[in-house]
Amino acid sequence: ALPINSIPFEYVSRLSEAEIVITDIDTLSTEEFFSKLFDEAKNLLSIIVIDAISRISKRPELIRELTSYGFTKALLPIDSGAILFVKKGFDYGFFRKTIDVYRESFIYGPNPIHYNTAYTLYNLAKLVLTKRQGTIVEIGTGRGFSTLWLAHVAKEQNSKVISIDNKCDRVDYAVKVLKELSLDSYTELLCLDAKEYDHGKKDVVFAFIDGKKDEYHRYLEAIEKYLVRNALVLAHNTLSDAHVVKPYIEKVYSPPYESITIATDPGGLTISLRL
């Protein structure tokens, strides 16, 4: 059920050639496999651990070790629970600034996505952009918390984020923060109606929708023709506002999309693959 079809990859026979490793919690926890993984897989980008969430709490040392190797994690409650570890490219200064924006968002609104959802955005976008060139589109900038994570992916992968919100004061604040972090050259923040924006000839490989809930389906219609095959589209609050986003859910649970909805936070996140 993991949305890895959006990532063009091929199976390899040797661990030394691997960039993405899919394993289970028991195998990863063995000293022999763990040591071999980091001794041989020099180009390792991501570790996808299945059957993990309910059992990872019994192995706190595993999280500490992976963190020491520079990985960040996102908890994905799919089936028996998966954890997506991705090599992080940000430093403490960036992380500290996200805390400031997170706090400001709760004070002045709108409420931001939770950190686990932010890590999910970062990890999935990085996996996609590592293997595919294209543009990231965000609809619903807010005060820029989620934008920061997507912008850092764009910086690491030499890509671009187009983020749109119809509240100009929010956009102005987000622009200021991005400039402070020297991420402004990787972003284009626009104050306008996302339903009216023309993306030109851009190939959109990753999109995040977190605007007005009753317009989700119309936002998707506006960007649909720019989505490349196997693009990922993520939408927030699809559990907490399920009755409002019903037209969107009906759309992405029908061809040409395959979708899954998971509780990365109480709002819920729908991850859709554009076939």
N, C-alpha and C positions, 0 to 999 in steps of 0.2 A: 504493500500500500504506500510505500515511500515514493515521493514524486521525483525519482531519479531519472526518469525517461527524458527529462528536459536537458540532461547532461550527456553530450555525446562521448561515450567511453567504450573501451574495449577490454575484454578480459585478458589478463596476463598470467603466465604460468609461474613466474617467480616473484617473490615478495619484494625483491630489490627494484622491480620495475613498477611497483604499485604506487598510485597517487591517492586512490580511495580504497579503503579496506572495510569490508562488511563482515562483522563477526558477532558473536554472542558474548554475554557478560562473563560466562564461565571460562571461555577460551581466553578472552582478553586478560582475565585475572591470573592466569597461570604465569609464573615467573619466566618460564622458558619462552612462551609466545611473546610476552611483553618485551623481553630483552631482544629477541630476534627481530621484532617489529621495528624497534628504533635503531638497531644496529644495521639492518639491511635496507629498510625503506627510506632512503635518503630524500626522496621527493614527495614524501607523504603530506597530503593536503588535508585529508579528512578521514575520520573513523566513524562508521555508522554502527552503533551497537544495538542489537535487537534483544527483546526479552529482558529489558534492563531497568526500567524505572522503579518497579516494585522491589528490586534487589540491589540497586546501586547503593542504597543507604547502609547496607551491611558491609560495603567496601569503600569507606571514605578515603582510604589511602590511595585508591585508584584515581579518584578525582584529583587529589593533590599531585600525584605523579604526572598526570596528563596536563594539568595546569602548569607544572614546572617545565614541561616540554613546549609550552606556548600555545596550548589549545584552549578554546572557549567552547562552552557546551550549550545546547538547546534541548530541552526536554520535549519530546513529541509523544503525547499519549495516543499512539496508534497500536491497535491490537494489545499485545502484552507490554507495550511501552518501548519506544526507541529513544536513544540519545544520539544526537548529531554533534560530533566534535569536529571543529574546523580550526586550522592553524590561524591564529589571530594576527592581524597586521597593525593593530592600534596600540598606543602606549597609555600610561597612566594619566597623562595630561588630557588626552581625549576622553578617557573614561570619566575623569573628574568633572569635565565640562558637561557630559551627558547627565550627570547627577544634578547639576545646577539647572539645566533645562527641564529635567523631569520635575523638579520641585516647583519651578516657575509655572509649569503647565498645570499643576494641581491648584496653584494659587490663583492664576488668572484665566485658566481654561484655554482650550478644551483639555479634558483629562487625556493623558498620553497612554499609549500601549504599555503593558507591563514589560519588565526587563526580559523575561523569558521569551516573549513575543519579539522583542527587539533582537535578541540573539538568534531567534529563528529566521528573522528577515536577513540579518547579516550573514548567517551561515549559508542559507539557501541561495541568496543573491551571489555570494562569493563563489559557491560551487558552480553556479550557472555561468557567471562572467569569466571564470578561470578558463572555461573551455569554449565559450562562444562570445563573439563580439556583438555588441548591440547597446541599446539605450534602456535605462531604468525609468519608469514613469510612476510617480506617486500622485494620487488624487486625495487631497486633504492633508495639507502641510501641518496644520495646527501651529504650535510654536516651534516645530522643527525637531522634536525628539527622534521620531522615526527617520526623518530626513538625514540626520547626522549619521546614522548607521548605514544607510544606503549610500550616502556621499563618501563615506570612508571606503566602502567597497569599490565605488567608482574611481577613487584615487588609487587604490591598490591595483586595479585592473585596467587603468587608463580608459575609463568609460565616462558616462555622463548621466546625471539624474535630472529629469525634468519634474519639478514638484509644483502642484497647482492648488491654490486655495482662493476662495472669494472674499476672505477677510484680510484686507491689506495691512492692518496693524500686526497681524500674526506673521505675514510674509516678511514684513520689515524686520521684525525681531529675529526670525530665522536667518535672514540674510546677514544680519549683524553677527550672529553666533558663528555662522559658517566662515565669515571673513576672519574672525578671531582665530579660527582653527586652520586657516589657509586651505579651506575646502571649497571656497567660492568658485574657483576655476573649473571645478568638476560638477557644478550644479547650475541650473537655470530655474529660478523661482519666479512664478508668475501669479499675479493677482487678477484672476478672471474666472469665468464659468468654464469648468473643465469640459462640459458637454459641447462647448463651442470651439475648443482649441484644435488647430490643424497641425498635426505632427510632421507634415511634409513627407519626406522620403525616409524617415527614421525607421529602423527595424527595432521594435520593442521586444526584448527578450525576458523582461521581468517587470511586473506591475504590482503596485500595492494600492488598494482602494480603502479609504477610511474617511470619506466625506459624509454628505447627508445620506442617511440610511435609505430613505425612500427613493433615492436617485441612483443607487448602486447599478441597477441594470442599465440605466441610461449612460452612466460613465463607461461601462463596459462596451456598450454599443459605439461610443465615441472613439474608443481606442482599438476596437476589434480588428479593423482592417490593417492596422500597423503591427499586429502581433505576428511574429514569425511562428513557423511550425514548432511545436514543443515549447513554446513560451510558458512561463509560470505566471499565474495571476493569483494574488493573495488578497483576501478581503477580511477586514476585522469586524467584530461585533455580530457575527452571523449566528451566534447562539443567544446572546443577550437580547438581540433585536430581531429574532427569527421571523416574527410576524410582519415586521416592516420590510425586511429584505427578501421576502418570499419571491417576488419576481426575479430577483438576481439568482437566488438559489435554484429556482426552476430552470433558469437559463444555463447555469454552469453544471447542472447535473444532467444535462442533455447534450447530445453530439452538437458541435465537435469538441466537447470538453469532457474530461474525466476529473472528478473532484472528490475531496475528502475534507470533512470538517472535524477539527480537533480543538481541545480546550488548552491551548498554550497559555491562556489566562481566562478569567471568568467570562470575558466577552466572546471568546471563541474565534477561531481563524479557519476560513475555508481556503484550501489550496487547490487550485485548478490547473490542469495541464491542457493547453490548447493543442489539439491533435492536428 
